[in-house]
Amino acid sequence: MTVEEFRVADGEKFSGALLALWWDGRGNWDKAHEVTQEVEGRDGAWVHAYLHRKEGDLGNAGYWYRQAGRAVATGDLKVEWERIVGEILGRDG
């Protein structure tokens, strides 16, 4: 599945970090955050970091980037969302 296919897919196809990203892609930050709080591992931490950066809570985001083993992102949020989706889809697909 491509990132573009992910954008228009039915959310029932996804779970975990991808489901959180799917909700965020639909403008529902709260639901995305609720989902990602239940996702263990580095992917969950990465999505959690992205969501807190989007929220503007950079201190909290920094914590989650460290948990994910990722450098703190500073660029465009849309680009980061696409990167996370693409990487996870690439592993799962």
N, C-alpha and C positions, 0 to 999 in steps of 0.2 A: 504494500500500500504506500502511496506517495503522501506527502504532506498535504497536497491539494485534495486528494481523496479523503484523507483524514478530516479535513475541514468540513466536508459535506456528509460524512458518514453518520449513521445512527449511533448515538452514544451507548446504546445497549450492547454494542460489540466490544466495549472497552472496560477495563478495570484498572485499579491502581493508579499509577502515575499518569498513564494515558487518559484515563477517565477524568482526572483532575485537569489535565491540559485541555481536554475536550470542553469541559465546563467553562474554563477560562476563555477559550476561544469563542464562546457564546456570550461573553461579557458577564458571567456569573462568578465573580471572584470569591464570594462567600462559599458557594457550593464547592468550588475548586479547592479552597482552603480546607473545608470540612473533609473532603475526600483525601487530600494529601496528608492530613494528620494521621490517617490510618495506614499509610504506606510506609513500610519499613525499607531500609537499605538506601543505597546511594541515589537511585533514581528518585525515590520519594523525597530525600533531602534536597536534591537538585531542584525539583519542582517547587518545594517549599521555599527554597532560597529565591527562586525567580518570583514567586508570588509576593514575598515580603519586599523584594526590591521594587516590584510594581506598585505595591502599597506605599512605598516611601520609607519603610522601616529598614534602613540600611544596616543598622547594628544587628538586628535579628537576621537579616539576609546573610550577613557575613558569617554568622554562626552556622547557618545551614549550608552555605557554600563549603565551609570547612568540613562539615559532616559528610558532604558529598564528595570530598576530595577534589574540588574544583576551584579554580581561581575565581575571585569575585568578578562578575560581569559588570561592564560599565557602558556597553553600547546600547543600541536600539532594542527595546523590549520585544518588538515583533520579530526581530532577527534571532533573539535568544529563544523565544517560544518555538520558532521554526527549527532551530538547531536541536533543541531538546526533543521535540516530536520526531524529527528525522533520525536522530541517533537511536532513540528507543525503538521506533518502527524498524530500523535497519537491523537491530538485534533480534527483534521478535518475529520479523517477517521471513 
